[in-house]
Structures are given as C-alpha cells and as structure tokens.
C-alpha cells in the first residue's frame, strides 16, 4: 500500500523588521485547496510557534515549531526570511514523526488543478525549478522529500558554511542555498511549467494576471500576496472561495 502523503507548511512569528501577513486563515485556505485537488490519502500538517490555535481548521495536524537555527540570519541580510528550520524535514526524526513521504509547501501558493501528477512521482526528491535564479534550479516553495533518506542535510548543517555557500549562489533563500550545496545537478527531480507549476511574477503578472493553460499550482514568491490579489483576479478569488 502506498504510504499516506504528508503535506507540511510552516507559520512562524516574524523577526522584527520583516513583513509577514500570514494567519491561520491562510493555513485553512491552503488546506482546502490541497484537499480539493489531491483526492488521495493525505495528512495536512502545520508547524508553528503560535501561542494559541483559535480559528485553525480542526482537521489540520499541529506540530510545535522547534527553535533549532531560528537565529541564524539569511545569507543576504537579516531583513530577509531565514528558513533553515525547514531542513529538519530531511531528518530521521521527520520520517518518524510525519512519515516517509513529505511535501513541504509555502503558504503563499495557489492550487488550481490536480496535484497528483506533481506529488505521485517516484523520485526521492523533487524541487520547484527556480525561474528567477540563473545559478541553480532549487526553490524551496514546494519540495517532495523522502524523509530520512538524506538525514545529513539536517544533522550536518553548519550555519557558517551555509552562509558562505548561500552567498556564492547569489540571491538565494537561506535553506535553498544549503540544499543546492548538498544536491548536485542530476540528483533530484524538478517541477516546471511543463508540469503545471507556474510563477505569478514570471508567467502571470506580465500577461495581465492571466492563468496559463495547464496550470496546477502558482507560486507567489515576492511581495504580492494572492489573498490581496483575489479582490481583482477571478481565478485567484475562485481558488480562495
């Protein structure tokens, strides 16, 4: 029997000076979108440091957020988000706690189509193909992880090395630089536009907000949030219904 897929998203308190608009309602919206478009056995998990859980959908499994590496800054400045804590999803602990197959998904994603072709792949690791960074192909917005298969990603994490390799790879997100350092080209699968994975900034906004044909999921990396744009873009509003 195929193991239940575990979809994991994070919501943590922002550091002073960093903008964050994420709430439990955004968690609930993402859960509903995933539930509609992945009609197979699935558990949806929130990892959070929130002090209370009022308003969170009761079907969402909650895991307290660990403090490990919470204070390690982003390699390109403390004003950027530091996401090194997400790397624990690669560990033996994550395999035992969540299960062997994990999809890590950012909160600012909009699901518009069947997710099974994306998530039912046999690859041990699959990453969003970064359309913005010429130095590599890994974007941490969506990751398919075989937990425990690369425990050293977490157990051998070194903040100083991560800072150096992150800067070497340009304007990369914190954990993305470390992942690229540990996953050479050809050792992982990717999702791109041929799979229905699109970027709002790259593929939709330049065309007046139009949803590309064949889209399954849209990444809102950057400063524009989908719940704000839902007021003026029909397909986003429909996804957030």
BADOLUM-372133 format. One record per residue: residue in one letter; y, x, z of N, C-alpha, C, O in turn. Coordinates in steps of 0.05 Angstrom, whole numbers, padded with zeros to 5 digits, always signed. Layout:
REM BADOLUM-372133
AYXZYXZYXZYXZ ...
REM end
This chain:
REM BADOLUM-372133
X-00024+00017+00000+00000+00000+00000+00025+00018+00000+00027+00037+00015 X+00044+00010-00017+00069+00025-00018+00085+00022+00008+00088-00001+00018 X+00095+00044+00020+00109+00041+00046+00135+00026+00042+00148+00026+00021 X+00143+00012+00063+00169-00002+00063+00192+00017+00059+00193+00038+00071 X+00210+00010+00041+00233+00026+00037+00254+00022+00059+00258-00001+00067 X+00265+00044+00069+00286+00042+00090+00313+00050+00078+00317+00073+00070 X+00331+00031+00077+00358+00035+00068+00376+00041+00092+00377+00025+00110 X+00389+00064+00091+00405+00073+00115+00433+00077+00106+00439+00091+00087 X+00452+00065+00121+00480+00070+00118+00493+00078+00144+00481+00073+00165 X+00516+00091+00143+00529+00102+00166+00556+00089+00170+00571+00084+00151 X+00564+00085+00195+00591+00076+00202+00598+00091+00228+00587+00085+00249 X+00617+00110+00226+00625+00124+00250+00655+00124+00253+00670+00119+00234 X+00664+00128+00277+00693+00128+00283+00706+00151+00269+00697+00173+00270 X+00728+00146+00255+00741+00167+00240+00756+00186+00259+00764+00179+00281 X+00758+00211+00250+00774+00231+00265+00804+00224+00262+00811+00212+00242 X+00820+00232+00281+00849+00227+00278+00860+00238+00252+00854+00261+00245 X+00876+00222+00238+00888+00231+00214+00872+00224+00189+00883+00227+00166 X+00847+00214+00192+00831+00207+00168+00830+00177+00166+00822+00163+00185 X+00836+00167+00143+00836+00138+00138+00808+00127+00137+00790+00140+00125 X+00804+00105+00150+00778+00091+00148+00782+00061+00151+00795+00053+00170 X+00772+00046+00133+00775+00017+00135+00748+00003+00138+00746-00021+00135 X+00727+00018+00145+00700+00007+00147+00696-00009+00172+00705-00001+00194 X+00683-00032+00169+00678-00050+00191+00649-00061+00189+00635-00055+00169 X+00641-00076+00209+00614-00089+00207+00613-00108+00184+00591-00112+00173 X+00635-00121+00176+00634-00139+00154+00626-00125+00128+00613-00136+00111 X+00635-00100+00125+00627-00084+00102+00598-00077+00103+00584-00076+00082 X+00588-00072+00127+00559-00068+00130+00543-00093+00122+00524-00091+00107 X+00553-00116+00132+00539-00141+00125+00540-00146+00095+00520-00156+00084 X+00562-00141+00082+00564-00145+00053+00545-00127+00038+00532-00136+00019 X+00543-00102+00046+00525-00084+00033+00496-00093+00037+00480-00093+00018 X+00490-00102+00061+00463-00112+00066+00456-00135+00048+00435-00137+00036 X+00475-00154+00046+00470-00178+00029+00466-00170+00000+00449-00181-00014 X+00482-00151-00010+00479-00143-00038+00452-00130-00043+00439-00135-00063 X+00444-00112-00024+00418-00099-00027+00396-00119-00026+00377-00118-00041 X+00398-00138-00007+00377-00158-00004+00374-00175-00029+00351-00182-00037 X+00396-00182-00042+00394-00198-00067+00382-00183-00089+00368-00194-00106 X+00387-00157-00091+00379-00141-00114+00355-00122-00110+00349-00107-00128 X+00343-00123-00086+00319-00108-00082+00298-00126-00069+00295-00126-00044 X+00284-00142-00085+00266-00163-00074+00238-00152-00067+00218-00163-00074 X+00237-00130-00053+00212-00118-00044+00215-00111-00014+00237-00111-00004 X+00193-00104-00001+00195-00098+00028+00216-00076+00033+00215-00054+00021 X+00234-00082+00051+00257-00064+00056+00267-00069+00084+00269-00092+00094 X+00275-00047+00098+00289-00049+00123+00317-00037+00119+00319-00016+00107 X+00337-00050+00129+00364-00041+00126+00374-00031+00153+00374-00046+00173 X+00382-00006+00154+00389+00007+00180+00419+00015+00179+00429+00024+00159 X+00432+00011+00202+00458+00022+00206+00457+00043+00228+00447+00038+00250 X+00467+00067+00222+00470+00088+00242+00500+00089+00249+00517+00093+00232 X+00506+00084+00275+00534+00080+00283+00539+00090+00311+00521+00091+00328 X+00565+00097+00316+00574+00104+00343+00592+00082+00354+00606+00086+00373 X+00590+00058+00342+00606+00035+00351+00598+00028+00380+00574+00028+00387 X+00618+00021+00396+00612+00014+00424+00600-00013+00428+00586-00018+00447 X+00605-00031+00410+00594-00058+00411+00586-00067+00383+00595-00056+00363 X+00570-00089+00381+00559-00097+00356+00565-00125+00349+00551-00137+00332 X+00585-00137+00361+00592-00165+00354+00600-00167+00325+00616-00151+00315 X+00589-00186+00311+00595-00191+00283+00576-00178+00264+00577-00183+00240 X+00557-00161+00273+00538-00148+00256+00514-00167+00251+00504-00179+00270 X+00506-00169+00226+00483-00185+00219+00459-00177+00236+00452-00153+00237 X+00446-00197+00248+00424-00191+00267+00399-00180+00252+00381-00169+00266 X+00399-00182+00226+00376-00171+00211+00379-00141+00206+00360-00128+00195 X+00402-00129+00212+00406-00101+00208+00396-00085+00232+00403-00091+00255 X+00378-00066+00228+00368-00049+00249+00390-00028+00256+00402-00016+00238 X+00394-00024+00282+00416-00006+00291+00404+00019+00304+00386+00017+00321 X+00413+00042+00296+00406+00068+00309+00432+00081+00319+00451+00084+00303 X+00433+00090+00344+00456+00104+00354+00460+00130+00339+00442+00145+00334 X+00485+00135+00332+00492+00160+00317+00491+00184+00335+00502+00184+00357 X+00477+00205+00326+00475+00230+00341+00501+00246+00339+00517+00242+00320 X+00506+00263+00358+00530+00279+00359+00527+00306+00344+00547+00320+00340 X+00503+00314+00337+00499+00340+00324+00518+00344+00301+00519+00328+00282 X+00533+00366+00301+00551+00375+00279+00573+00355+00274+00585+00356+00252 X+00580+00338+00293+00602+00319+00290+00628+00333+00287+00647+00323+00274 X+00631+00357+00299+00657+00371+00300+00659+00393+00279+00679+00408+00279 X+00639+00395+00261+00641+00415+00240+00660+00405+00218+00654+00383+00207 X+00681+00418+00212+00701+00407+00193+00691+00409+00164+00673+00425+00157 X+00702+00392+00147+00698+00393+00118+00707+00420+00108+00727+00431+00117 X+00692+00432+00089+00699+00459+00079+00726+00460+00065+00737+00482+00062 X+00737+00437+00057+00764+00438+00044+00786+00425+00061+00806+00416+00051 X+00781+00425+00088+00802+00416+00105+00794+00393+00123+00778+00375+00115 X+00804+00393+00148+00796+00373+00167+00805+00345+00160+00796+00325+00172 X+00824+00342+00141+00834+00316+00133+00813+00301+00116+00815+00277+00111 X+00792+00316+00107+00771+00304+00091+00748+00296+00110+00745+00307+00132 X+00731+00277+00102+00709+00268+00119+00687+00289+00121+00680+00302+00101 X+00677+00293+00145+00654+00311+00150+00629+00295+00154+00627+00279+00173 X+00609+00299+00136+00585+00282+00136+00560+00298+00141+00538+00290+00133 X+00562+00321+00154+00538+00337+00159+00517+00323+00175+00493+00329+00173 X+00525+00304+00191+00505+00289+00208+00485+00274+00191+00463+00269+00200 X+00493+00267+00166+00474+00253+00149+00449+00270+00142+00428+00259+00135 X+00452+00296+00144+00430+00313+00136+00405+00309+00153+00383+00317+00146 X+00408+00297+00177+00385+00292+00194+00364+00274+00180+00341+00273+00188 X+00373+00259+00160+00354+00242+00145+00332+00258+00131+00312+00246+00123 X+00336+00284+00128+00315+00301+00116+00295+00311+00135+00275+00324+00127 X+00298+00306+00161+00282+00318+00182+00256+00304+00187+00252+00281+00178 X+00239+00317+00202+00214+00305+00212+00220+00281+00230+00206+00261+00230 X+00242+00284+00245+00250+00262+00263+00255+00237+00247+00247+00215+00255 X+00270+00239+00225+00276+00216+00209+00251+00203+00197+00249+00178+00195 X+00232+00219+00190+00206+00208+00180+00193+00192+00201+00183+00170+00196 X+00193+00201+00226+00180+00187+00248+00196+00163+00257+00185+00143+00265 X+00223+00164+00255+00240+00142+00265+00243+00120+00244+00240+00097+00251 X+00251+00128+00220+00256+00108+00199+00231+00102+00182+00225+00079+00176 X+00218+00123+00174+00195+00121+00155+00198+00142+00134+00218+00156+00133 X+00177+00145+00117+00176+00168+00099+00195+00165+00075+00203+00186+00063 X+00202+00141+00067+00220+00137+00043+00246+00125+00052+00247+00103+00063 X+00267+00139+00046+00294+00131+00055+00313+00131+00031+00313+00149+00015 X+00329+00110+00029+00353+00111+00011+00377+00111+00029+00382+00093+00045 X+00393+00132+00027+00419+00134+00041+00440+00123+00022+00442+00132-00001 X+00456+00104+00032+00475+00090+00014+00502+00089+00028+00504+00080+00051 X+00523+00097+00014+00550+00094+00025+00559+00065+00026+00549+00048+00011 X+00578+00060+00045+00587+00032+00049+00604+00022+00026+00606-00002+00022 X+00617+00040+00012+00636+00031-00010+00622+00030-00037+00633+00040-00057 X+00598+00019-00037+00583+00015-00062+00582-00015-00068+00582-00031-00050 X+00581-00022-00094+00578-00050-00102+00553-00052-00119+00550-00039-00139 X+00535-00069-00110+00509-00073-00123+00512-00098-00141+00519-00119-00132 X+00505-00094-00167+00508-00116-00186+00483-00122-00202+00483-00140-00219 X+00462-00107-00198+00437-00111-00214+00413-00102-00199+00414-00091-00177 X+00390-00106-00211+00364-00099-00200+00362-00070-00192+00367-00052-00209 X+00356-00065-00167+00355-00037-00157+00327-00025-00159+00324-00001-00154 X+00308-00040-00166+00280-00030-00167+00277-00006-00186+00263+00013-00179 X+00289-00007-00210+00286+00017-00227+00298+00042-00216+00290+00064-00223 X+00318+00039-00198+00330+00062-00185+00314+00072-00162+00310+00096-00159 X+00305+00055-00145+00293+00062-00120+00263+00064-00120+00251+00075-00101 X+00249+00053-00140+00220+00054-00140+00210+00078-00157+00189+00076-00169 X+00224+00099-00156+00216+00124-00171+00197+00140-00154+00197+00138-00129 X+00181+00156-00167+00162+00173-00153+00173+00200-00144+00159+00214-00129 X+00196+00207-00154+00208+00233-00146+00211+00235-00116+00216+00215-00102 X+00207+00259-00105+00210+00262-00076+00239+00260-00068+00246+00250-00047 X+00257+00270-00086+00286+00269-00080+00301+00262-00105+00296+00272-00127 X+00320+00243-00102+00337+00235-00125+00366+00233-00114+00370+00222-00092 X+00385+00243-00130+00413+00242-00122+00430+00229-00144+00423+00229-00167 X+00452+00218-00135+00472+00208-00154+00483+00231-00170+00491+00252-00158 X+00483+00230-00196+00494+00251-00213+00524+00250-00211+00536+00231-00220 X+00536+00271-00201+00565+00272-00197+00580+00274-00223+00577+00294-00238 X+00596+00254-00230+00611+00254-00255+00637+00268-00253+00651+00271-00274 X+00645+00276-00229+00672+00288-00226+00671+00318-00222+00691+00331-00228 X+00649+00329-00213+00649+00358-00205+00633+00374-00226+00609+00369-00230 X+00646+00393-00239+00632+00409-00260+00613+00429-00249+00598+00442-00265 X+00613+00434-00223+00597+00455-00211+00568+00447-00204+00552+00463-00195 X+00562+00422-00206+00535+00413-00199+00531+00384-00204+00548+00370-00215 X+00508+00374-00195+00501+00347-00202+00495+00329-00178+00485+00307-00181 X+00500+00339-00154+00493+00324-00130+00517+00310-00118+00538+00322-00113 X+00515+00283-00114+00534+00268-00100+00519+00252-00078+00499+00240-00084 X+00529+00253-00053+00515+00241-00031+00518+00212-00027+00508+00201-00008 X+00532+00198-00046+00536+00169-00043+00511+00153-00043+00509+00133-00029 X+00491+00162-00058+00464+00150-00058+00443+00171-00061+00444+00188-00079 X+00424+00172-00042+00403+00192-00042+00377+00178-00036+00374+00162-00018 X+00356+00185-00052+00329+00177-00046+00315+00201-00034+00312+00222-00046 X+00306+00198-00009+00296+00220+00007+00267+00216+00016+00261+00194+00025 X+00251+00236+00013+00224+00236+00026+00228+00251+00052+00228+00275+00053 X+00232+00236+00074+00238+00248+00100+00216+00266+00109+00193+00259+00108 X+00224+00290+00119+00205+00309+00130+00195+00329+00109+00184+00349+00116 X+00198+00322+00083+00187+00340+00062+00204+00365+00060+00194+00385+00050 X+00229+00364+00068+00247+00387+00069+00261+00388+00096+00286+00387+00097 X+00245+00390+00117+00257+00389+00144+00277+00412+00149+00295+00408+00165 X+00274+00434+00135+00292+00457+00139+00321+00450+00131+00340+00464+00139 X+00325+00430+00114+00352+00422+00107+00368+00416+00133+00392+00422+00134 X+00354+00404+00152+00367+00398+00178+00362+00420+00199+00381+00430+00212 X+00337+00429+00201+00330+00447+00223+00343+00475+00219+00347+00489+00239 X+00349+00483+00195+00361+00509+00189+00390+00507+00181+00402+00526+00171 X+00402+00484+00185+00430+00481+00178+00447+00500+00195+00444+00503+00219 X+00465+00514+00181+00483+00533+00193+00512+00526+00185+00519+00527+00161 X+00529+00518+00204+00556+00510+00197+00572+00530+00182+00587+00523+00163 X+00570+00556+00189+00586+00576+00175+00577+00580+00146+00593+00582+00128 X+00550+00581+00142+00540+00583+00115+00548+00559+00098+00555+00561+00075 X+00546+00535+00111+00553+00511+00097+00583+00511+00088+00589+00502+00066 X+00600+00522+00105+00628+00523+00098+00632+00541+00074+00648+00535+00056 X+00619+00564+00073+00621+00583+00052+00611+00572+00025+00625+00572+00005 X+00587+00561+00026+00575+00551+00001+00590+00526-00009+00591+00521-00033 X+00601+00510+00010+00616+00487+00002+00641+00495-00014+00648+00482-00034 X+00655+00515-00004+00679+00525-00018+00672+00538-00044+00687+00535-00064 X+00650+00552-00045+00641+00564-00070+00637+00544-00092+00640+00549-00116 X+00629+00520-00084+00623+00499-00103+00646+00480-00109+00643+00458-00119 X+00670+00489-00102+00694+00473-00108+00699+00451-00088+00692+00453-00065 X+00711+00430-00098+00719+00408-00080+00696+00389-00075+00696+00366-00084 X+00675+00399-00062+00652+00383-00056+00653+00372-00029+00666+00384-00011 X+00641+00349-00025+00638+00338+00002+00621+00356+00020+00607+00373+00009 X+00623+00353+00045+00611+00371+00064+00581+00374+00060+00571+00396+00054 X+00566+00352+00064+00537+00354+00062+00528+00359+00033+00506+00370+00029 X+00544+00351+00014+00537+00355-00014+00535+00384-00021+00518+00392-00036 X+00554+00400-00011+00553+00429-00016+00528+00441-00005+00516+00458-00018 X+00520+00433+00019+00496+00444+00032+00471+00435+00016+00452+00451+00013 X+00470+00411+00007+00447+00401-00008+00445+00416-00034+00423+00424-00042 X+00467+00420-00048+00467+00435-00073+00457+00464-00069+00444+00475-00086 X+00464+00475-00046+00456+00502-00039+00425+00504-00036+00413+00524-00042 X+00414+00482-00026+00385+00482-00020+00368+00469-00041+00343+00471-00040 X+00380+00456-00061+00365+00443-00082+00374+00455-00109+00393+00446-00121 X+00360+00475-00119+00367+00486-00145+00363+00466-00167+00347+00447-00164 X+00377+00469-00189+00374+00452-00212+00345+00450-00220+00330+00470-00220 X+00336+00426-00226+00308+00422-00235+00289+00415-00212+00266+00410-00217 X+00299+00415-00187+00281+00409-00165+00285+00381-00154+00274+00374-00133 X+00300+00365-00168+00306+00338-00158+00313+00320-00182+00319+00330-00204 X+00310+00294-00178+00318+00275-00199+00347+00266-00195+00359+00271-00174 X+00358+00254-00216+00385+00244-00214+00387+00215-00225+00370+00206-00240 X+00408+00201-00216+00415+00175-00228+00441+00179-00242+00460+00192-00233 X+00443+00167-00266+00468+00168-00282+00472+00142-00296+00460+00122-00289 X+00490+00142-00315+00497+00117-00328+00473+00105-00343+00472+00080-00346 X+00455+00122-00353+00431+00111-00367+00413+00095-00348+00398+00078-00357 X+00416+00100-00322+00401+00085-00302+00416+00061-00291+00405+00046-00275 X+00441+00058-00299+00458+00036-00289+00475+00044-00265+00486+00026-00252 X+00478+00070-00260+00495+00080-00238+00521+00089-00249+00523+00108-00264 X+00543+00074-00242+00569+00079-00253+00590+00085-00231+00585+00079-00208 X+00612+00097-00240+00634+00104-00222+00658+00086-00229+00665+00083-00252 X+00670+00074-00208+00694+00058-00213+00716+00075-00226+00729+00067-00245 X+00720+00099-00215+00742+00116-00223+00738+00126-00252+00757+00129-00267 X+00713+00132-00259+00707+00145-00285+00702+00124-00307+00711+00128-00329 X+00687+00103-00300+00677+00085-00321+00690+00057-00322+00690+00045-00343 X+00700+00048-00299+00710+00020-00298+00741+00019-00299+00752+00006-00316 X+00754+00033-00281+00783+00032-00279+00797+00039-00306+00816+00026-00314 X+00788+00061-00320+00801+00067-00346+00799+00046-00367+00814+00046-00386 X+00780+00027-00363+00777+00005-00382+00785-00022-00371+00774-00043-00377 X+00806-00021-00354+00817-00045-00343+00800-00058-00322+00803-00082-00317 X+00782-00043-00310+00764-00054-00289+00739-00068-00300+00725-00080-00284 X+00734-00066-00325+00711-00079-00337+00685-00067-00327+00683-00042-00325 X+00665-00083-00321+00639-00074-00313+00623-00065-00337+00620-00081-00356 X+00613-00040-00338+00598-00031-00361+00572-00047-00365+00560-00056-00345 X+00563-00049-00389+00538-00062-00395+00515-00045-00382+00516-00021-00382 X+00496-00059-00371+00473-00046-00359+00478-00036-00331+00461-00022-00320 X+00501-00042-00319+00507-00032-00292+00489-00045-00271+00482-00069-00272 X+00480-00029-00252+00465-00038-00229+00479-00033-00203+00478-00049-00185 X+00494-00011-00202+00509-00004-00178+00533+00012-00186+00532+00028-00204 X+00555+00008-00171+00580+00021-00177+00590+00036-00152+00591+00024-00131 X+00597+00061-00156+00606+00078-00134+00637+00078-00133+00650+00084-00153 X+00648+00071-00110+00677+00071-00106+00686+00096-00090+00700+00093-00070 X+00678+00119-00100+00687+00144-00087+00717+00148-00092+00725+00146-00115 X+00732+00153-00072+00761+00156-00075+00776+00138-00056+00766+00130-00035 X+00801+00132-00063+00819+00117-00046+00819+00087-00051+00832+00073-00035 X+00806+00077-00071+00806+00049-00077+00781+00036-00067+00759+00044-00074 X+00784+00016-00049+00761+00003-00037+00754-00023-00052+00772-00038-00060 X+00728-00028-00055+00720-00052-00071+00729-00078-00058+00735-00097-00072 X+00729-00080-00031+00737-00105-00018+00766-00111-00022+00774-00134-00019 X+00782-00091-00027+00810-00095-00034+00813-00105-00063+00827-00124-00069 X+00798-00091-00081+00799-00098-00109+00786-00125-00115+00791-00137-00137 X+00770-00135-00097+00756-00161-00101+00777-00184-00105+00770-00204-00118 X+00801-00180-00096+00821-00201-00100+00830-00203-00129+00842-00224-00136 X+00825-00183-00145+00835-00183-00173+00814-00178-00194+00819-00181-00217 X+00790-00170-00185+00768-00163-00204+00745-00183-00200+00733-00182-00178 X+00739-00199-00220+00720-00221-00216+00692-00211-00208+00680-00222-00190 X+00682-00190-00221+00654-00182-00216+00651-00170-00188+00630-00172-00176 X+00672-00158-00178+00671-00147-00150+00672-00171-00131+00657-00171-00111 X+00689-00190-00136+00690-00214-00119+00663-00228-00118+00655-00238-00097 X+00650-00231-00141+00624-00244-00142+00603-00229-00126+00587-00241-00113 X+00604-00202-00128+00585-00186-00113+00589-00189-00083+00569-00188-00068 X+00614-00193-00074+00620-00195-00046+00620-00224-00036+00629-00229-00014 X+00610-00242-00052+00611-00271-00045+00597-00275-00018+00596-00298-00008 
REM end
